[in-house]
Amino acid sequence: MKKVNILILVTCGLLLSACTDWLDVSPEDTVEEEDLFKEATGFQNALNGVYQQMASTSLYGRELTFGLIDAMGQVYRIYGENKTWSSCISQYHYYYHGTKFAYDANKDIKNAIESIWAKGYNTIANCNNIINHVDDLKTEDFRGGEVERQMIKGEALAARALMHFDLLRLFAPALVSNPTSIYIPYVTEFPYYGGQVALSVEETLKKIEADLLMAKGMIMAYDTLDLAHRKALGAQYRFDSYALSSSEDGSKVISLPFYHYRGYRINAMAVTGLLARVYSYWGGEKLAIAAKNAQEVVDFKWTREGDLALNYTENGWDGRLDYDRKCTQDLIFCLSYPLLQQDYSDYSLSTSNSCLSLAKYDEVWNYDLADGGDFRLKFIKTIDGFYPVSMPLKNIRPNSDKELVSQIEDMVPMMRLSEMHFILAEYYASIKNFEQAAYYLKQVREGRNCKGDVSLGIVDMATFKARLLGEVRREFFQEGQTFFYYKKYGESLRSGMKPESFVFPKPDSENIN
């Protein structure tokens, strides 16, 4: 069996390679691992390693954001002529097969799916390594004391829950289809030696819920410890290294990089938003709890005066959206992938065989109550020709000398304010308060500069879903959420789509039963 040295991962920033067996990630040298966790900095490095691994191309650095998952979400117009060339033999690019849900079409798409599974569970293993050892140190070993220890453990718990949740959403049916089988294991052991029993969808969601509830208390205690910690989540601070040495009440944040950049980590707003996302996917009576958590995120304040941490960019002030293509004012949590611009370059050219151009442009952007003033149109470039091509710009560096540009080009959005408003809208629609449901959809539309006085015509769940999914397509292109919204509701993404198309096949080599 192939072994993976954890010390290499967390100190050098290298990502775990896929293992022959799906969770065979025991370190070769246990003495090195013990040395790693002798000091608090070892846990800091290990946690940073988890975020680096989540940002790998097999996961959110590509396939689970702008890559395969958005191809499956019919975000792109991908034709058969988009090909890869190998040994002078033409083959369809596997994103084309993704649009057809042909998960066994060739080795490329099968390898991509297997890599998602393997890298996802490798990430979980590294979370478990942190969780199972962080209590071994004393409180005084951590510069930030007990709240730092709890923050590290809470983020590892939340990352473990997030990774299991997305594996569940990929490799198991949604609850709307009333699944009764078992699908994925919820792994909490490290090292893992096999024998973990797979669970039903409902059982897995309960495990995810438990981890996130525990994590929320731990992370919230750190991020709301005092005014200085709250300010680290402010709009101009959460993606910056700014350190508030002291505040009016005498509180302060430690001036070391690990304690800042809270927007690049699962912070208090993010873990609360994850709970809202999970409860929303769960559905039924859980929608009320989803709305409660979503409202808590919307209302999060970062100053003594009560300023909200999250806001849409009003009126494109200072031309901000000409260069802030990640909409950082309303971004709750993102990952950092330094090679994002470089890796995306082949997908950004209309002449490339791997070109990713937006599908259904007229349907999504000119009809369905779309609005010509919509700021999100700034993130699309239309290239005229016999067949006009609409190129998404979110992952392309803008031509601007603004300092912020260099800060945001590596950002991989994971959660934003608009999702919280969608979850609130969903709850009110579920209790047939369609006026309030429309209000929260309008919050997103107005935040993106659409006309606020347009009637959305929501009178029943059918029209609500149509309006919601229209906004989802405009809001989340290249962010990996569109497919999951359609799956949650059991809504076909294309004609002739079968219910089983919503579920990835588990890799043949990963049968753990």
C-alpha positions as CSV (number, residue, x, y, z in Angstrom):
1,M,0.0,0.0,0.0
2,K,1.1,3.5,-0.7
3,K,1.8,5.6,2.4
4,V,1.6,9.4,2.7
5,N,3.9,11.4,5.0
6,I,1.7,14.0,6.7
7,L,4.7,16.1,7.8
8,I,5.5,16.8,4.1
9,L,1.9,18.0,3.5
10,V,1.7,20.5,6.3
11,T,5.2,22.0,6.4
12,C,5.9,22.2,2.7
13,G,2.4,22.9,1.4
14,L,2.4,19.9,-0.9
15,L,-0.9,18.2,-1.5
16,L,-1.5,14.5,-0.8
17,S,-1.3,12.3,-3.8
18,A,-4.2,9.9,-4.4
19,C,-3.7,6.6,-2.6
20,T,-4.1,3.1,-3.9
21,D,-6.6,2.6,-1.1
22,W,-8.9,5.5,-0.4
23,L,-7.9,6.4,3.1
24,D,-4.4,4.8,3.5
25,V,-2.9,8.0,4.7
26,S,-0.9,6.8,7.8
27,P,2.4,8.6,8.0
28,E,5.5,6.6,7.3
29,D,7.3,7.9,10.3
30,T,5.2,8.3,13.4
31,V,8.1,10.0,15.2
32,E,8.0,12.8,12.7
33,E,4.2,13.2,13.3
34,E,4.8,13.3,17.0
35,D,7.4,16.0,16.5
36,L,5.0,18.0,14.3
37,F,2.4,18.2,17.0
38,K,4.7,19.0,19.9
39,E,4.0,22.7,19.4
40,A,0.9,24.7,18.5
41,T,2.6,25.9,15.3
42,G,2.4,22.3,14.1
43,F,-1.4,22.4,14.3
44,Q,-1.5,25.8,12.6
45,N,0.6,24.3,9.7
46,A,-1.6,21.2,9.6
47,L,-4.8,23.3,9.4
48,N,-3.3,25.5,6.6
49,G,-2.4,22.2,4.8
50,V,-6.1,21.2,4.9
51,Y,-7.1,24.4,3.2
52,Q,-4.4,24.0,0.6
53,Q,-5.6,20.5,-0.1
54,M,-9.2,21.7,-0.4
55,A,-8.0,24.3,-3.0
56,S,-6.4,21.5,-5.2
57,T,-7.7,21.1,-8.8
58,S,-9.4,17.8,-7.9
59,L,-11.6,19.7,-5.4
60,Y,-12.4,23.4,-5.2
61,G,-9.5,24.7,-7.2
62,R,-11.2,23.4,-10.3
63,E,-13.6,20.4,-10.5
64,L,-16.0,21.5,-7.7
65,T,-16.2,25.1,-8.7
66,F,-15.7,26.2,-12.3
67,G,-14.9,22.7,-13.6
68,L,-16.7,19.4,-13.9
69,I,-19.5,20.3,-11.4
70,D,-20.5,23.4,-13.5
71,A,-20.3,21.4,-16.7
72,M,-22.8,19.0,-15.1
73,G,-24.8,22.1,-14.1
74,Q,-25.2,23.0,-17.8
75,V,-23.4,26.3,-17.0
76,Y,-21.4,26.0,-20.2
77,R,-22.0,25.6,-23.9
78,I,-19.7,22.6,-24.6
79,Y,-19.9,20.9,-28.0
80,G,-18.4,17.7,-29.2
81,E,-15.8,19.6,-31.2
82,N,-14.2,20.7,-27.8
83,K,-11.6,18.0,-27.8
84,T,-8.4,17.0,-26.3
85,W,-5.7,15.6,-28.5
86,S,-3.5,12.6,-27.6
87,S,-1.3,10.7,-30.0
88,C,-3.2,12.2,-32.9
89,I,-6.4,10.5,-31.6
90,S,-9.3,12.9,-31.1
91,Q,-11.4,12.4,-28.0
92,Y,-14.2,14.5,-26.5
93,H,-13.1,16.6,-23.5
94,Y,-14.5,15.0,-20.4
95,Y,-16.4,18.2,-19.5
96,Y,-18.5,17.4,-22.6
97,H,-19.3,14.0,-21.1
98,G,-20.1,15.8,-17.9
99,T,-22.8,17.8,-19.6
100,K,-24.3,14.5,-20.7
101,F,-23.9,12.8,-17.3
102,A,-21.9,10.1,-19.1
103,Y,-19.8,9.3,-16.0
104,D,-18.2,6.2,-17.5
105,A,-17.6,7.6,-21.0
106,N,-13.8,7.5,-20.9
107,K,-10.9,7.2,-18.5
108,D,-10.6,11.0,-18.1
109,I,-14.0,11.5,-16.5
110,K,-13.7,8.4,-14.5
111,N,-10.3,9.5,-13.2
112,A,-11.7,12.9,-12.4
113,I,-14.5,11.4,-10.3
114,E,-12.1,9.0,-8.6
115,S,-9.8,11.9,-7.8
116,I,-12.6,13.9,-6.2
117,W,-13.4,10.9,-4.0
118,A,-9.8,10.1,-3.1
119,K,-8.7,13.8,-2.5
120,G,-11.9,14.4,-0.5
121,Y,-11.3,11.6,1.9
122,N,-7.6,12.4,2.1
123,T,-8.6,15.9,3.3
124,I,-10.9,14.3,5.8
125,A,-8.1,12.2,7.1
126,N,-5.9,15.2,7.7
127,C,-8.8,16.9,9.5
128,N,-9.1,13.9,11.7
129,N,-5.4,13.9,12.5
130,I,-5.8,17.5,13.8
131,I,-9.0,16.8,15.8
132,N,-7.5,13.7,17.4
133,H,-4.3,15.3,18.6
134,V,-5.1,19.0,19.3
135,D,-6.2,18.3,22.9
136,D,-2.9,16.7,23.7
137,L,-1.2,20.1,24.3
138,K,-1.8,22.4,27.2
139,T,-3.7,25.6,27.0
140,E,-0.6,27.6,27.6
141,D,1.1,26.0,24.6
142,F,-1.1,28.1,22.3
143,R,-0.3,31.8,21.9
144,G,-4.0,32.6,21.9
145,G,-4.8,30.3,24.8
146,E,-7.8,28.0,24.9
147,V,-9.8,30.0,22.3
148,E,-7.1,29.4,19.8
149,R,-7.1,25.6,20.5
150,Q,-10.8,25.6,20.1
151,M,-10.7,27.6,16.9
152,I,-8.2,25.2,15.3
153,K,-10.3,22.2,16.4
154,G,-13.5,23.9,15.3
155,E,-12.2,24.7,11.8
156,A,-11.0,21.1,11.4
157,L,-14.4,19.8,12.4
158,A,-16.1,22.2,10.0
159,A,-13.8,21.3,7.2
160,R,-14.5,17.6,7.9
161,A,-18.2,18.2,7.8
162,L,-18.0,20.3,4.6
163,M,-16.0,17.7,2.8
164,H,-18.4,14.9,3.8
165,F,-21.3,17.1,2.8
166,D,-20.1,17.7,-0.7
167,L,-19.1,14.0,-1.1
168,L,-22.7,13.1,0.0
169,R,-24.2,15.6,-2.5
170,L,-22.1,14.0,-5.3
171,F,-22.2,10.3,-4.5
172,A,-25.7,10.0,-3.0
173,P,-29.2,11.0,-4.1
174,A,-31.0,14.1,-2.7
175,L,-33.6,13.5,0.0
176,V,-36.3,14.6,-2.5
177,S,-35.9,11.1,-4.2
178,N,-36.5,9.3,-0.9
179,P,-33.3,7.3,-0.9
180,T,-33.2,4.2,1.3
181,S,-29.7,2.7,0.5
182,I,-26.4,3.4,2.1
183,Y,-23.9,5.5,0.2
184,I,-20.8,7.0,1.9
185,P,-19.0,6.5,5.2
186,Y,-18.5,9.2,7.7
187,V,-14.9,8.8,8.8
188,T,-13.7,10.2,12.1
189,E,-10.7,7.9,12.8
190,F,-7.0,8.5,12.1
191,P,-5.2,6.5,11.0
192,Y,-7.9,4.6,9.2
193,Y,-7.6,0.9,8.8
194,G,-10.9,0.0,7.1
195,G,-14.1,-1.4,8.3
196,Q,-16.1,1.9,8.3
197,V,-19.8,1.2,7.5
198,A,-21.4,3.5,4.9
199,L,-24.5,5.4,6.0
200,S,-27.8,6.5,4.6
201,V,-28.3,10.0,3.4
202,E,-30.2,11.0,6.6
203,E,-27.7,9.4,8.9
204,T,-24.8,11.2,7.1
205,L,-26.6,14.5,7.4
206,K,-27.0,14.0,11.2
207,K,-23.2,13.4,11.5
208,I,-22.5,16.5,9.5
209,E,-25.0,18.5,11.6
210,A,-23.3,17.3,14.9
211,D,-19.8,18.3,13.6
212,L,-21.0,21.7,12.5
213,L,-22.9,22.5,15.7
214,M,-19.8,21.6,17.7
215,A,-17.6,23.6,15.4
216,K,-19.8,26.7,15.5
217,G,-19.5,27.1,19.2
218,M,-15.7,26.8,19.0
219,I,-15.2,29.1,16.1
220,M,-17.8,31.7,17.3
221,A,-16.1,31.9,20.6
222,Y,-12.9,33.0,18.9
223,D,-14.3,35.3,16.3
224,T,-16.6,37.1,18.8
225,L,-14.1,37.1,21.7
226,D,-13.9,40.9,21.7
227,L,-14.3,43.8,19.3
228,A,-10.8,43.3,17.8
229,H,-11.6,39.8,16.8
230,R,-15.0,40.8,15.4
231,K,-13.2,43.5,13.3
232,A,-11.1,40.9,11.7
233,L,-14.3,39.8,9.9
234,G,-15.1,43.3,8.7
235,A,-15.5,43.8,4.9
236,Q,-12.1,45.5,4.5
237,Y,-10.3,43.2,6.9
238,R,-11.3,39.6,6.4
239,F,-9.3,39.1,3.3
240,D,-6.4,41.2,4.4
241,S,-3.4,40.9,6.8
242,Y,-4.5,44.1,8.7
243,A,-3.9,43.6,12.4
244,L,-5.8,45.7,14.9
245,S,-3.2,46.0,17.7
246,S,-5.8,47.4,20.1
247,S,-9.3,48.8,20.2
248,E,-11.3,51.1,22.4
249,D,-12.0,48.3,24.9
250,G,-8.3,47.3,25.1
251,S,-8.8,44.1,23.1
252,K,-6.2,43.1,20.5
253,V,-5.5,40.5,17.9
254,I,-2.1,38.7,17.7
255,S,0.0,40.2,14.9
256,L,0.9,36.9,13.1
257,P,-0.4,35.8,9.7
258,F,-2.2,32.7,11.0
259,Y,-4.5,34.8,13.1
260,H,-5.6,37.0,10.2
261,Y,-7.1,36.5,6.7
262,R,-10.2,35.1,8.4
263,G,-12.1,35.2,5.1
264,Y,-9.8,32.5,3.8
265,R,-10.8,30.2,6.6
266,I,-14.1,28.7,7.9
267,N,-14.9,31.7,10.2
268,A,-17.9,32.3,12.4
269,M,-20.1,33.5,9.5
270,A,-18.9,30.6,7.3
271,V,-19.7,27.8,9.8
272,T,-23.1,29.3,10.5
273,G,-23.7,29.6,6.7
274,L,-22.6,25.9,6.3
275,L,-25.3,24.9,8.8
276,A,-27.8,27.0,6.8
277,R,-26.7,25.3,3.6
278,V,-26.9,21.8,5.1
279,Y,-30.4,22.4,6.6
280,S,-31.6,23.9,3.3
281,Y,-30.4,20.7,1.4
282,W,-32.0,18.6,4.1
283,G,-35.4,20.3,3.6
284,G,-38.7,19.7,5.3
285,E,-38.9,21.0,8.8
286,K,-35.2,21.8,8.7
287,L,-35.9,24.8,6.5
288,A,-36.9,26.9,9.5
289,I,-33.5,26.1,11.1
290,A,-31.8,26.9,7.9
291,A,-33.5,30.3,7.8
292,K,-32.5,31.0,11.4
293,N,-28.8,30.4,10.7
294,A,-28.9,32.3,7.4
295,Q,-30.4,35.3,9.2
296,E,-27.7,35.1,11.8
297,V,-25.1,35.4,9.0
298,V,-26.9,38.3,7.4
299,D,-27.1,40.2,10.7
300,F,-23.5,39.6,11.8
301,K,-22.0,42.9,13.0
302,W,-18.3,43.8,13.2
303,T,-18.3,47.2,14.9
304,R,-19.6,48.6,18.2
305,E,-21.9,50.8,16.1
306,G,-23.6,47.8,14.6
307,D,-22.1,47.9,11.0
308,L,-22.9,44.7,9.1
309,A,-19.9,42.6,8.0
310,L,-21.6,41.7,4.7
311,N,-23.0,44.1,2.1
312,Y,-23.5,44.1,-1.6
313,T,-21.3,46.7,-3.5
314,E,-23.7,49.6,-3.8
315,N,-23.8,51.4,-7.2
316,G,-20.5,49.9,-8.1
317,W,-18.8,52.6,-6.0
318,D,-15.4,53.7,-7.2
319,G,-15.9,51.4,-10.2
320,R,-15.1,48.5,-7.8
321,L,-16.8,45.8,-9.8
322,D,-14.6,46.6,-12.8
323,Y,-11.7,45.0,-10.9
324,D,-13.4,43.1,-8.0
325,R,-14.7,40.2,-9.9
326,K,-15.0,38.0,-6.8
327,C,-17.4,40.6,-5.2
328,T,-15.4,40.5,-2.0
329,Q,-17.8,42.8,-0.1
330,D,-20.4,40.0,0.1
331,L,-18.0,37.1,0.1
332,I,-18.1,35.1,3.3
333,F,-15.5,32.5,2.8
334,C,-13.1,31.6,0.0
335,L,-10.0,29.4,-0.5
336,S,-6.7,30.6,-2.0
337,Y,-5.3,28.8,-5.0
338,P,-2.2,30.8,-6.2
339,L,-2.1,29.0,-9.6
340,L,-5.8,29.7,-10.4
341,Q,-5.1,32.3,-13.2
342,Q,-2.4,30.1,-14.8
343,D,-4.5,26.9,-14.7
344,Y,-7.6,28.7,-16.0
345,S,-5.8,30.2,-19.0
346,D,-6.6,27.3,-21.4
347,Y,-10.3,27.5,-20.6
348,S,-10.5,31.2,-21.1
349,L,-9.7,31.4,-24.9
350,S,-12.5,31.2,-27.4
351,T,-10.0,29.5,-29.8
352,S,-9.1,26.8,-27.3
353,N,-10.4,23.2,-27.5
354,S,-11.1,23.5,-23.8
355,C,-13.0,26.8,-24.1
356,L,-15.7,27.3,-21.4
357,S,-18.3,29.7,-22.7
358,L,-21.6,30.3,-21.0
359,A,-24.7,28.4,-22.1
360,K,-28.2,29.7,-22.6
361,Y,-27.0,33.3,-22.7
362,D,-30.2,34.8,-24.0
363,E,-32.4,32.7,-21.8
364,V,-30.5,33.5,-18.6
365,W,-29.3,37.1,-19.3
366,N,-31.9,38.6,-21.6
367,Y,-35.1,36.9,-20.5
368,D,-36.4,35.4,-17.2
369,L,-36.6,38.9,-15.6
370,A,-33.0,39.5,-16.3
371,D,-31.9,43.2,-16.1
372,G,-29.6,45.2,-18.3
373,G,-28.2,47.0,-15.3
374,D,-27.1,43.8,-13.6
375,F,-23.6,44.2,-12.3
376,R,-22.9,40.5,-13.0
377,L,-22.9,41.3,-16.7
378,K,-19.5,42.9,-16.0
379,F,-18.2,39.4,-15.4
380,I,-19.0,38.2,-19.0
381,K,-17.4,39.2,-22.3
382,T,-19.2,38.6,-25.5
383,I,-17.1,37.8,-28.5
384,D,-18.9,38.5,-31.7
385,G,-18.7,36.1,-34.6
386,F,-20.9,33.7,-36.6
387,Y,-21.7,32.1,-33.3
388,P,-21.2,34.7,-30.6
389,V,-19.4,33.4,-27.5
390,S,-20.0,34.6,-24.0
391,M,-16.8,34.2,-22.0
392,P,-17.0,34.2,-18.1
393,L,-14.4,36.6,-16.6
394,K,-14.5,35.6,-12.9
395,N,-11.2,33.8,-13.1
396,I,-9.5,36.1,-15.5
397,R,-7.3,38.9,-14.1
398,P,-8.9,42.3,-15.0
399,N,-6.7,44.9,-16.7
400,S,-6.5,47.3,-13.8
401,D,-3.8,48.8,-11.6
402,K,-5.9,48.7,-8.5
403,E,-4.0,47.1,-5.6
404,L,-6.9,44.8,-4.8
405,V,-6.5,43.0,-8.1
406,S,-3.4,41.2,-7.0
407,Q,-5.1,40.2,-3.8
408,I,-8.2,38.6,-5.3
409,E,-6.9,36.8,-8.4
410,D,-6.2,33.6,-6.4
411,M,-9.6,33.6,-4.6
412,V,-11.9,30.6,-5.0
413,P,-15.4,31.7,-3.7
414,M,-17.0,29.1,-1.4
415,M,-19.9,31.1,0.2
416,R,-21.5,34.5,-0.2
417,L,-24.3,36.6,1.2
418,S,-26.6,35.9,-1.7
419,E,-26.9,32.2,-0.7
420,M,-28.2,33.3,2.7
421,H,-30.8,35.4,1.0
422,F,-31.8,32.5,-1.2
423,I,-32.1,30.2,1.9
424,L,-34.4,32.8,3.6
425,A,-36.5,33.1,0.4
426,E,-36.8,29.3,0.3
427,Y,-38.0,29.1,3.9
428,Y,-40.7,31.7,3.3
429,A,-41.8,30.1,0.1
430,S,-42.1,26.8,2.0
431,I,-44.7,28.3,4.4
432,K,-46.4,30.0,1.5
433,N,-45.4,33.5,2.4
434,F,-44.5,34.3,-1.2
435,E,-44.4,38.0,-0.7
436,Q,-41.6,37.6,1.8
437,A,-39.9,35.0,-0.4
438,A,-39.9,37.6,-3.3
439,Y,-38.5,40.2,-0.9
440,Y,-35.3,38.1,-0.3
441,L,-34.8,37.3,-3.9
442,K,-35.1,41.1,-4.6
443,Q,-32.4,41.7,-2.0
444,V,-30.0,39.8,-4.2
445,R,-31.3,41.4,-7.4
446,E,-31.1,44.9,-5.9
447,G,-27.7,44.1,-4.6
448,R,-26.6,43.3,-8.2
449,N,-28.2,46.6,-9.5
450,C,-31.4,45.1,-11.0
451,K,-34.6,47.1,-10.8
452,G,-36.2,46.8,-7.4
453,D,-39.7,47.5,-8.5
454,V,-40.1,44.6,-10.8
455,S,-42.8,42.1,-9.7
456,L,-41.4,38.6,-9.6
457,G,-44.9,37.1,-9.9
458,I,-44.3,34.5,-7.2
459,V,-47.7,32.9,-6.4
460,D,-46.8,29.3,-5.8
461,M,-43.8,27.0,-5.4
462,A,-43.5,26.4,-9.1
463,T,-43.0,30.1,-9.9
464,F,-40.7,30.4,-6.9
465,K,-38.5,27.7,-8.1
466,A,-38.3,29.2,-11.5
467,R,-37.4,32.6,-10.1
468,L,-34.9,31.1,-7.7
469,L,-33.1,28.9,-10.3
470,G,-32.9,31.9,-12.7
471,E,-31.1,33.9,-10.0
472,V,-28.9,30.9,-9.1
473,R,-27.7,30.7,-12.7
474,R,-26.9,34.4,-12.8
475,E,-25.3,34.4,-9.4
476,F,-23.2,31.3,-9.1
477,F,-21.7,30.6,-12.6
478,Q,-18.2,29.2,-12.1
479,E,-18.8,28.8,-8.4
480,G,-20.1,25.2,-8.4
481,Q,-23.5,25.6,-6.8
482,T,-25.9,25.5,-9.8
483,F,-25.9,21.7,-10.1
484,F,-26.7,21.2,-6.4
485,Y,-29.7,23.6,-6.5
486,Y,-31.3,21.6,-9.3
487,K,-30.5,18.3,-7.5
488,K,-32.0,19.5,-4.2
489,Y,-35.3,20.1,-6.0
490,G,-35.1,17.2,-8.4
491,E,-35.4,19.6,-11.3
492,S,-34.0,18.3,-14.6
493,L,-31.0,20.2,-15.9
494,R,-31.7,19.1,-19.5
495,S,-34.3,17.2,-21.5
496,G,-34.1,13.5,-21.1
497,M,-32.1,13.6,-17.9
498,K,-32.6,10.6,-15.7
499,P,-32.8,10.9,-11.8
500,E,-29.7,8.7,-11.5
501,S,-27.7,11.3,-13.4
502,F,-27.6,13.4,-10.2
503,V,-25.4,10.7,-8.6
504,F,-21.7,10.0,-9.2
505,P,-20.9,6.3,-9.3
506,K,-18.5,5.3,-6.5
507,P,-15.1,4.5,-8.0
508,D,-14.7,0.7,-8.6
509,S,-11.5,0.6,-6.6
510,E,-13.0,2.2,-3.6
511,N,-15.6,-0.4,-2.5
512,I,-15.0,-0.3,1.3
513,N,-17.8,-2.8,2.3
